[in-house]
Amino acid sequence: MGWYFLPAANAPSTERWFMFSPEVGDTITWDMVDPPIARSDSSVVSALLDGIEAFGRGEMTISDYRLDGVPSDVSSNSKYDVKLLSFKFRVVLSWPANYKSQ
């Protein structure tokens, strides 16, 4: 979403870190880490996230981006009309050396 790149947005900067695992979308689903479940048993969610992070991590550095529709008042609801036209980035990924895809 383009408005994530507005100066007043409460969003990560041009450096963003993330984690990934081939289990996400397969044996680990969104429903397993969705807030209603997290409230009932945060230790389960924490263990799932730890497992994802243990598999793989990444760092994305955004070097350039172009927006369209930037409102003059970024506190207004018009921020949702901001379009991300393009962006350039570099990604570094790490995962276990012994991993074999199926």
C-alpha positions as semicolon CSV with decimal commas, in nm:
position;residue;x (nm);y (nm);z (nm)
1;M;0,000;0,000;0,000
2;G;0,143;0,330;-0,109
3;W;0,053;0,524;0,203
4;Y;0,301;0,312;0,404
5;F;0,569;0,520;0,232
6;L;0,430;0,859;0,340
7;P;0,653;1,051;0,582
8;A;0,390;1,052;0,861
9;A;0,302;0,682;0,823
10;N;0,364;0,463;1,122
11;A;0,543;0,207;0,906
12;P;0,892;0,062;0,880
13;S;1,162;0,268;0,717
14;T;1,350;0,179;0,401
15;E;1,514;-0,113;0,582
16;R;1,273;-0,393;0,661
17;W;1,339;-0,727;0,826
18;F;1,122;-1,034;0,792
19;M;1,118;-1,408;0,854
20;F;0,992;-1,691;0,638
21;S;0,945;-2,065;0,625
22;P;0,813;-2,311;0,366
23;E;0,568;-2,423;0,635
24;V;0,381;-2,091;0,620
25;G;0,068;-2,145;0,416
26;D;0,106;-2,521;0,451
27;T;0,133;-2,649;0,808
28;I;0,130;-2,296;0,955
29;T;-0,174;-2,092;0,854
30;W;-0,288;-1,737;0,922
31;D;-0,563;-1,872;1,147
32;M;-0,295;-2,014;1,376
33;V;-0,145;-1,669;1,443
34;D;-0,463;-1,463;1,407
35;P;-0,529;-1,234;1,707
36;P;-0,825;-1,434;1,852
37;I;-0,604;-1,740;1,888
38;A;-0,311;-1,529;2,007
39;R;-0,523;-1,397;2,293
40;S;-0,621;-1,744;2,404
41;D;-0,270;-1,895;2,396
42;S;0,015;-1,659;2,317
43;S;0,274;-1,927;2,394
44;V;0,154;-2,131;2,094
45;V;0,179;-1,828;1,865
46;S;0,521;-1,742;2,005
47;A;0,645;-2,097;1,938
48;L;0,514;-2,083;1,580
49;L;0,685;-1,749;1,516
50;D;1,008;-1,877;1,671
51;G;0,997;-2,175;1,434
52;I;0,945;-1,952;1,131
53;E;1,231;-1,725;1,234
54;A;1,457;-2,025;1,299
55;F;1,411;-2,136;0,939
56;G;1,477;-1,818;0,748
57;R;1,531;-1,447;0,775
58;G;1,553;-1,167;0,526
59;E;1,641;-0,804;0,500
60;M;1,497;-0,577;0,233
61;T;1,648;-0,237;0,163
62;I;1,438;-0,002;-0,048
63;S;1,657;0,230;-0,253
64;D;1,392;0,423;-0,447
65;Y;1,015;0,443;-0,487
66;R;0,749;0,647;-0,669
67;L;0,406;0,735;-0,533
68;D;0,098;0,881;-0,698
69;G;-0,195;1,055;-0,533
70;V;-0,010;1,186;-0,226
71;P;-0,257;1,408;-0,034
72;S;-0,158;1,751;0,092
73;D;-0,298;1,652;0,435
74;V;-0,156;1,307;0,512
75;S;-0,373;1,275;0,823
76;S;-0,687;1,254;0,612
77;N;-0,849;0,937;0,484
78;S;-0,726;1,027;0,136
79;K;-0,397;0,862;0,228
80;Y;-0,563;0,535;0,129
81;D;-0,576;0,660;-0,231
82;V;-0,196;0,678;-0,251
83;K;-0,064;0,436;-0,509
84;L;0,280;0,278;-0,507
85;L;0,387;0,305;-0,871
86;S;0,728;0,144;-0,842
87;F;1,013;0,072;-0,609
88;K;1,367;-0,060;-0,627
89;F;1,497;-0,286;-0,358
90;R;1,768;-0,530;-0,256
91;V;1,689;-0,846;-0,062
92;V;1,926;-1,068;0,134
93;L;1,787;-1,406;0,242
94;S;1,929;-1,670;0,473
95;W;1,806;-2,023;0,543
96;P;1,956;-2,355;0,651
97;A;2,225;-2,484;0,413
98;N;2,088;-2,837;0,438
99;Y;1,732;-2,743;0,330
100;K;1,603;-2,938;0,028
101;S;1,283;-2,815;-0,136
102;Q;1,019;-3,073;-0,217
